[in-house]
Amino acid sequence: MINRRDLLKVGALASASAIIPFNGLFAKTKLFSDSIQTIKPPRLKIGDTIGLAVPGSSINEEELQDSITNMEKLGFKVFHTDRILKKTGFLGGTDQERAADINELFANKEIKAIVCARGGYGCNRLAELIDYNIVKANPKIVCGYSDITTLLYFLYSQTGLVCFHGPVATSTFNEFSVNNFMNTLVEPKDTFTMKSADEDKDKPDYKRMVINPGTAEGILVGGNLSLVVGQIGTPYDINLDNKILFIEEVGEEPYRIDRMLTQLLQAGKLKNVAGIAMGVFSGCEEKKQDPEYKDAFTLREVIEERLGKLKVPMIYGLSFGHITNKFTLPFGIKARLDTENASITLLEKAVE
């Protein structure tokens, strides 16, 4: 039973808490990555061995052969474990099997880079199964996009490893994508400018839009919008202050884009961002055939209304995302965003 003295103590504590500033009660947790030391992986060389990984959804035999062919055409050898075609529900094997692949590929001294065969879903389930000590002891290139965004967040936030938001092994490796892949990972330069492709620029999804003109410099981080938002509140989130955030999306209607951008704003993630580089948000326009969507906000209206108020350099329609022409964007190095030229310039080599 609580006596009068205990009640007085409770009352005193309650009164004291009432004078604590609101922000003090909900103080932002310092993220591990706020003071992380960056680790650059060794660059790729023609003839090196690339390890294929399936950390999210499963692949079939045809997709595996496409992945091998694509990597070999670029001049690389290919390795994969016997778990590569595993399937568990909607995943490429159990969580333990997929994490074991990542850990094994990092530990294998013969493997010089890890290219994910596809995205899909499932990387977020591997957070506590990845051996980050093995990663730090054996830094190497990791490349992929879409769901692989989560894996990039894990590796960078926990080890400082510079990763790469670029093609998966089943992507279309056309001249544009190969040029950016090679100039970023194989033949790095002190500075390298990636300028967006002009193809398909007249399609609604691709049409370029400068929301706020200008240039911005900062560490480049980001990926698929829904997965960037999904890191909020986890130990794997990244402080976006003074960084260039790059985001892309696929198959999400404007109201869902609105919801995700609103969450970033409400969480304070964009308060001090240096700039925002948006790729192509494929298939994210309103469903015009649905009467309920008559006069609804368009994707562009949502982006302008939600983000335009930030007053930092910002552009939509750069060459990355679920599209054919892809940049290979280093996750964790200094870059410059130029809205006038629709370009991202790497201001340092992303690999050693």
C-alpha positions as CSV (number, residue, x, y, z in Angstrom):
1,M,0.0,0.0,0.0
2,I,1.3,3.5,-0.9
3,N,1.4,5.8,2.2
4,R,1.1,9.6,2.3
5,R,4.9,10.0,2.3
6,D,5.2,7.9,-0.9
7,L,2.4,9.9,-2.5
8,L,4.2,13.2,-1.7
9,K,7.4,11.8,-3.3
10,V,5.4,10.9,-6.4
11,G,3.8,14.3,-6.5
12,A,7.2,16.0,-6.2
13,L,8.6,13.9,-9.1
14,A,5.6,14.8,-11.2
15,S,6.0,18.5,-10.4
16,A,9.7,18.3,-11.3
17,S,9.0,16.6,-14.6
18,A,6.5,19.3,-15.5
19,I,9.2,21.9,-15.6
20,I,11.5,19.8,-17.8
21,P,11.5,21.3,-21.3
22,F,9.5,19.2,-23.8
23,N,12.6,18.6,-25.9
24,G,14.3,17.2,-22.8
25,L,11.7,14.5,-22.3
26,F,12.1,13.4,-25.9
27,A,15.8,14.1,-26.4
28,K,17.2,12.7,-29.7
29,T,19.3,9.7,-29.1
30,K,22.9,10.2,-30.4
31,L,23.3,7.9,-33.4
32,F,26.4,5.6,-33.5
33,S,27.2,6.9,-37.0
34,D,27.4,10.5,-35.8
35,S,31.1,10.1,-35.1
36,I,31.9,7.0,-37.3
37,Q,35.3,6.8,-39.0
38,T,34.8,6.2,-42.7
39,I,36.3,3.0,-44.2
40,K,36.9,3.0,-48.0
41,P,37.0,-0.5,-49.6
42,P,39.7,-1.4,-52.1
43,R,38.9,-0.7,-55.7
44,L,37.9,-3.4,-58.1
45,K,40.2,-4.7,-60.8
46,I,39.2,-6.4,-64.0
47,G,39.6,-10.1,-63.3
48,D,38.7,-9.8,-59.6
49,T,36.1,-12.2,-58.1
50,I,32.7,-10.8,-57.3
51,G,30.5,-12.5,-54.8
52,L,26.8,-12.7,-55.5
53,A,24.4,-12.3,-52.6
54,V,20.6,-12.5,-52.1
55,P,20.0,-10.7,-48.8
56,G,16.3,-10.0,-49.5
57,S,13.9,-11.8,-51.8
58,S,14.8,-15.0,-53.6
59,I,16.0,-15.5,-57.2
60,N,15.4,-18.3,-59.6
61,E,17.9,-20.2,-61.8
62,E,17.4,-17.9,-64.8
63,E,18.0,-14.8,-62.7
64,L,21.2,-16.4,-61.3
65,Q,22.5,-17.1,-64.8
66,D,21.7,-13.5,-65.8
67,S,23.6,-12.3,-62.8
68,I,26.6,-14.4,-63.6
69,T,26.5,-13.4,-67.3
70,N,26.3,-9.7,-66.5
71,M,29.3,-9.8,-64.1
72,E,31.4,-11.9,-66.5
73,K,30.7,-9.5,-69.4
74,L,32.2,-6.7,-67.2
75,G,35.3,-8.7,-66.9
76,F,34.9,-10.3,-63.5
77,K,34.9,-13.8,-62.1
78,V,31.8,-14.8,-60.1
79,F,31.4,-16.8,-56.9
80,H,28.3,-17.7,-54.9
81,T,27.6,-20.2,-52.1
82,D,25.2,-23.1,-52.5
83,R,22.6,-21.1,-50.6
84,I,22.0,-18.7,-53.5
85,L,18.8,-20.3,-54.7
86,K,17.3,-21.0,-51.3
87,K,13.7,-19.9,-50.8
88,T,11.8,-19.5,-47.6
89,G,8.4,-17.9,-48.0
90,F,9.0,-14.6,-49.8
91,L,12.7,-14.6,-48.7
92,G,15.9,-15.9,-50.3
93,G,16.3,-18.5,-47.6
94,T,16.1,-18.2,-43.8
95,D,17.4,-15.1,-42.1
96,Q,20.3,-17.2,-40.8
97,E,21.1,-18.5,-44.3
98,R,21.1,-15.0,-45.9
99,A,23.2,-13.5,-43.1
100,A,25.6,-16.4,-43.3
101,D,26.1,-15.6,-47.0
102,I,26.9,-12.0,-46.2
103,N,29.3,-12.9,-43.4
104,E,31.0,-15.6,-45.6
105,L,31.5,-13.3,-48.5
106,F,33.1,-10.7,-46.4
107,A,35.4,-13.3,-44.7
108,N,36.4,-14.8,-48.0
109,K,39.7,-13.2,-49.0
110,E,39.3,-14.1,-52.7
111,I,36.1,-12.0,-52.9
112,K,36.8,-8.4,-53.8
113,A,33.2,-7.1,-54.0
114,I,29.7,-8.2,-53.1
115,V,27.0,-7.4,-55.7
116,C,23.4,-8.2,-54.6
117,A,21.5,-10.2,-57.2
118,R,18.2,-8.4,-56.4
119,G,16.4,-6.4,-53.7
120,G,12.8,-7.2,-53.0
121,Y,12.3,-7.5,-49.2
122,G,14.1,-9.0,-46.2
123,C,17.4,-7.1,-45.6
124,N,15.9,-5.4,-42.4
125,R,15.7,-8.9,-40.8
126,L,19.5,-9.3,-40.9
127,A,20.5,-6.4,-38.7
128,E,21.6,-8.4,-35.7
129,L,22.9,-11.4,-37.6
130,I,25.6,-9.6,-39.6
131,D,29.1,-9.9,-38.0
132,Y,30.2,-6.3,-38.1
133,N,33.7,-7.3,-36.8
134,I,34.2,-9.4,-39.9
135,V,33.0,-6.5,-42.1
136,K,35.5,-4.1,-40.5
137,A,38.3,-6.6,-40.8
138,N,37.6,-7.2,-44.4
139,P,36.2,-4.0,-46.0
140,K,35.0,-4.5,-49.6
141,I,32.6,-3.0,-52.1
142,V,28.9,-3.8,-51.5
143,C,26.5,-2.7,-54.3
144,G,22.8,-2.8,-54.8
145,Y,19.6,-0.6,-54.6
146,S,15.9,-0.8,-53.6
147,D,15.7,-3.1,-50.5
148,I,19.5,-3.2,-50.4
149,T,19.3,0.4,-49.0
150,T,18.7,-1.2,-45.6
151,L,21.9,-3.3,-45.9
152,L,23.8,-0.1,-46.8
153,Y,22.5,1.6,-43.7
154,F,23.5,-1.3,-41.5
155,L,27.0,-1.5,-42.8
156,Y,27.7,2.2,-42.9
157,S,26.1,3.0,-39.5
158,Q,27.9,0.2,-37.7
159,T,31.3,0.1,-39.4
160,G,31.7,3.3,-41.4
161,L,32.1,1.2,-44.6
162,V,31.5,3.2,-47.8
163,C,28.9,1.2,-49.7
164,F,27.3,1.8,-53.1
165,H,23.7,2.4,-54.2
166,G,24.0,1.1,-57.8
167,P,22.9,-1.7,-60.1
168,V,22.0,-5.2,-58.8
169,A,23.4,-8.1,-60.8
170,T,20.2,-8.6,-62.6
171,S,20.0,-5.0,-63.7
172,T,20.4,-3.8,-67.3
173,F,24.1,-3.0,-67.8
174,N,23.8,-0.6,-70.7
175,E,26.6,1.9,-71.7
176,F,25.4,4.6,-69.3
177,S,25.2,2.3,-66.2
178,V,28.5,0.6,-67.0
179,N,30.3,3.9,-67.4
180,N,29.2,5.1,-64.0
181,F,29.9,1.7,-62.4
182,M,33.4,1.5,-63.8
183,N,34.3,5.1,-63.1
184,T,33.2,4.8,-59.5
185,L,34.5,1.3,-58.6
186,V,37.2,0.3,-61.1
187,E,38.9,3.5,-62.4
188,P,38.2,6.1,-59.6
189,K,39.3,9.7,-60.1
190,D,39.8,12.4,-57.6
191,T,36.6,14.0,-58.8
192,F,34.0,12.4,-61.0
193,T,30.8,14.0,-62.3
194,M,27.7,11.9,-63.0
195,K,25.3,13.8,-65.2
196,S,21.8,12.5,-65.7
197,A,20.8,10.7,-68.9
198,D,18.4,12.6,-71.3
199,E,16.6,9.4,-72.4
200,D,12.9,9.2,-71.3
201,K,13.1,12.7,-69.9
202,D,9.7,13.5,-71.4
203,K,7.9,10.6,-69.6
204,P,5.9,11.9,-66.6
205,D,7.9,9.9,-64.1
206,Y,11.2,10.9,-65.6
207,K,10.5,14.6,-66.3
208,R,13.1,16.6,-64.5
209,M,12.1,19.3,-61.9
210,V,14.2,21.7,-60.0
211,I,12.4,22.5,-56.7
212,N,15.1,24.8,-55.3
213,P,18.1,25.8,-57.6
214,G,21.7,25.8,-56.4
215,T,24.6,23.7,-55.4
216,A,25.2,21.8,-52.2
217,E,28.1,19.9,-50.8
218,G,28.0,17.2,-48.1
219,I,28.3,13.5,-47.4
220,L,26.1,11.5,-49.8
221,V,23.7,9.1,-48.1
222,G,20.2,7.7,-48.8
223,G,18.5,5.2,-51.0
224,N,14.9,3.9,-51.4
225,L,12.6,6.4,-49.6
226,S,10.4,3.9,-47.8
227,L,13.5,2.2,-46.4
228,V,15.2,5.4,-45.4
229,V,12.1,6.2,-43.5
230,G,12.1,2.7,-42.0
231,Q,15.4,3.4,-40.2
232,I,13.9,6.2,-38.1
233,G,14.0,5.2,-34.5
234,T,16.4,2.3,-35.0
235,P,20.0,2.0,-33.9
236,Y,20.9,1.9,-37.6
237,D,19.6,5.4,-38.5
238,I,22.0,8.1,-39.8
239,N,22.2,11.7,-38.9
240,L,21.3,13.7,-42.0
241,D,22.7,17.1,-40.8
242,N,24.9,18.7,-43.5
243,K,24.5,15.7,-45.8
244,I,23.1,15.3,-49.3
245,L,20.2,12.9,-49.1
246,F,19.4,11.0,-52.2
247,I,16.1,9.2,-52.5
248,E,14.1,7.2,-55.1
249,E,10.9,5.2,-55.0
250,V,8.8,2.8,-57.0
251,G,5.1,1.9,-57.1
252,E,4.0,4.2,-54.3
253,E,1.0,6.5,-54.8
254,P,1.3,10.3,-54.1
255,Y,-0.4,10.1,-50.7
256,R,2.1,7.4,-49.6
257,I,5.0,9.6,-50.8
258,D,3.3,12.4,-48.8
259,R,3.2,10.2,-45.7
260,M,6.8,9.2,-45.9
261,L,8.1,12.8,-46.6
262,T,5.9,14.0,-43.7
263,Q,7.5,11.5,-41.4
264,L,11.0,12.6,-42.3
265,L,9.9,16.2,-41.6
266,Q,8.2,15.4,-38.3
267,A,11.1,13.4,-37.2
268,G,13.4,16.4,-37.8
269,K,15.5,14.4,-40.2
270,L,15.6,17.2,-42.8
271,K,16.0,20.2,-40.6
272,N,19.7,20.6,-41.4
273,V,20.1,18.6,-44.5
274,A,22.5,20.2,-47.1
275,G,20.5,19.2,-50.2
276,I,18.2,16.6,-51.6
277,A,18.8,14.7,-54.8
278,M,15.8,12.7,-56.0
279,G,16.0,10.0,-58.6
280,V,13.0,8.8,-60.6
281,F,9.9,7.8,-58.6
282,S,8.8,5.1,-61.0
283,G,5.0,4.4,-61.2
284,C,4.3,6.8,-58.3
285,E,1.7,9.0,-60.0
286,E,-2.0,9.0,-59.0
287,K,-4.3,6.4,-60.5
288,K,-6.2,8.6,-63.0
289,Q,-8.6,5.8,-63.8
290,D,-9.9,5.7,-60.3
291,P,-12.7,8.3,-59.7
292,E,-11.7,8.7,-56.1
293,Y,-8.4,10.2,-57.4
294,K,-10.0,12.9,-59.5
295,D,-8.3,16.2,-58.7
296,A,-5.9,14.5,-56.3
297,F,-2.4,15.8,-55.6
298,T,0.1,14.7,-58.2
299,L,3.5,13.4,-57.3
300,R,5.1,16.7,-58.2
301,E,2.7,18.7,-56.2
302,V,3.4,16.5,-53.1
303,I,7.2,16.9,-53.5
304,E,7.0,20.7,-54.0
305,E,4.5,21.2,-51.1
306,R,6.3,18.9,-48.6
307,L,10.0,19.7,-49.4
308,G,10.0,23.1,-51.2
309,K,9.8,24.9,-47.9
310,L,13.3,23.6,-46.9
311,K,15.0,26.1,-49.1
312,V,18.0,23.9,-49.9
313,P,19.2,22.8,-53.3
314,M,16.8,20.2,-54.5
315,I,16.0,18.4,-57.8
316,Y,13.8,15.6,-59.0
317,G,14.5,13.2,-61.9
318,L,18.2,12.3,-61.6
319,S,19.4,9.0,-63.1
320,F,19.0,6.5,-60.3
321,G,16.2,4.3,-59.0
322,H,14.1,1.6,-60.6
323,I,15.1,2.7,-64.1
324,T,17.5,1.5,-66.8
325,N,20.1,4.3,-66.7
326,K,21.7,4.2,-63.2
327,F,24.3,6.1,-61.3
328,T,26.5,4.2,-58.9
329,L,26.3,6.4,-55.9
330,P,28.8,6.0,-53.1
331,F,27.1,5.9,-49.7
332,G,29.3,7.9,-47.3
333,I,31.7,10.2,-49.2
334,K,31.7,13.9,-50.0
335,A,29.9,15.0,-53.1
336,R,28.4,18.1,-54.8
337,L,24.8,18.3,-56.0
338,D,24.3,20.8,-58.9
339,T,20.7,21.3,-59.9
340,E,21.5,23.4,-63.0
341,N,23.5,20.6,-64.6
342,A,21.4,17.8,-63.1
343,S,24.5,16.2,-61.8
344,I,26.2,14.7,-58.8
345,T,30.0,15.2,-58.5
346,L,32.0,12.9,-56.3
347,L,34.6,15.1,-54.6
348,E,36.9,12.2,-53.5
349,K,37.6,8.7,-54.6
350,A,35.1,6.3,-53.1
351,V,37.5,3.3,-53.1
352,E,41.2,3.0,-52.2
